[in-house]
Amino acid sequence: MVPATTVDDVTVIVTESLSKRYPRVTALDRLTVDIGPGVTGLVGANGAGKSTLIKLLLGLAPASEGSAAVLGLDVATEGGAIRERVGYMPEHDCLPPDVSATEFVVHMARMSGLPPTAARERTADTLRHVGLYEERYRPIGGYSTGMKQRVKLAQALVHDPQLVFLDEPTNGLDPVGRDEMLGLIRRVYTEFGISVLVTSHLLGELERTCDHVVVIDGGKLLRSSATDDFTQLTASLAVEVTDTDEHPDGTEALRAALARAGVAVTTAVPGSQGTAPAAHLLYVEATGEETYDLLRDTVADLGLGLVRMEQRRHRISEVFQSDEASRSGGGSRSDGVSRSDDVSRSDDAASAPGARAAHTGAPARPAAPATTAHRAPKDGGAPDAA
Ligand SMILES: Nc1ncnc2c1ncn2[C@@H]1O[C@H](COP(=O)(O)OP(=O)(O)OP(=O)(O)O)[C@@H](O)[C@H]1O
């Protein structure tokens, strides 16, 4: 696959007070954000306005208010030029069942203006890249959900865009399929230099894939930060030890010894209520070098093997959980629902590692943390939080 033109050191997407109002609902509400090159996650519950933002950025629907530019092109007047340079993977199933992946992707390449030979070559390259080369002549109707998602990704990449919009590409995939798709998405940028805007209702799944995360709720910006800012190092150390004949439960032996030494130890992931503790992991509050020394000596005195001792990172969801906990006095939510990775559907929350499903019927929404918008609105005020 021929690498795309890399977009370096430019703002890939800029929106300024962008709004979209339908008769009964405001889908986007004065959204102001800058997005640079790389892989950016756009996270929000169902109905948060993610698909609407993509449609506006592609110039497929007019904004009610405000402005936006993609690759320096105005969405209001240069939609055609934007769509030449941008690939789009829609959320919903939109594939013809009776044609093969090759026929479909060649057709999409021709629609994008590629000559017949180039269209066939690019199709073969792109299908190989997404892992569909062997099955490329089979009708799409017989494909699994994961294969269909790959066809949708291939057609978004076939015309060698500078940027792709991927709307919920992991929808309907099992955990293995999700991981594979997220790996593919990461490689779209690292191998081909194509910047990515990928939407998801799962906060957690994007932290491994994205350089930057934008969180929206009710059409408003909640937060826009580098992923590292969300997942900065915490003061706690994750410690894992082996069991021995003398201490069949090494973790418990270490916990008891540390407690006797007056060290704060927990088996639950700090700051994440409702998250199941990982087996054989202790979290120790680190107060300085002496904590490392004490841990090493205690493990040695007990005769245990030290498997790992590492400073742990916040998970993105914890940023929202801890804020919510502090707003409700440190306890759980008044409705009894704890935050999870999933900012939307309870069925997916149940499948997210360590997540507890919300069963209120209403979508669980992230609380607004102290907003650190990537770019403050021009009036200098903080963007509205829902
Ligand atoms: N054409 C439309 N007419 C009226 N309302 C719409 C239209 N498109 C979207 N909406 C409404 O705008 C809001 C935002 O929808 P949008 O599809 O952008 O959300 P989303 O974050 O992409 O969620 P999902 O993942 O469920 O699609 C929703 O309340 C939706 O019902």
The ligand as an ORCA input file, in Angstrom:
! r2SCAN-3c Opt
* xyz 0 1
  N     -31.613     13.480     11.035
  C     -31.940     13.642     12.326
  N     -33.130     14.188     12.662
  C     -33.478     14.386     13.941
  N     -32.684     14.064     15.004
  C     -31.493     13.509     14.735
  C     -31.065     13.273     13.387
  N     -29.813     12.721     13.442
  C     -29.500     12.620     14.742
  N     -30.500     13.090     15.518
  C     -30.501     13.171     16.983
  O     -29.336     13.875     17.367
  C     -28.781     13.310     18.546
  C     -27.353     12.912     18.274
  O     -27.356     11.811     17.378
  P     -26.021     11.120     16.828
  O     -26.436     10.046     15.874
  O     -25.109     12.171     16.338
  O     -25.420     10.499     18.168
  P     -24.230      9.464     18.328
  O     -23.372      9.982     19.418
  O     -23.584      9.202     17.026
  O     -24.965      8.178     18.839
  P     -25.115      6.761     18.114
  O     -23.833      6.055     18.328
  O     -26.262      6.124     18.821
  O     -25.399      7.038     16.657
  C     -29.672     12.149     18.923
  O     -30.583     12.603     19.916
  C     -30.370     11.811     17.647
  O     -31.647     11.265     17.911
*
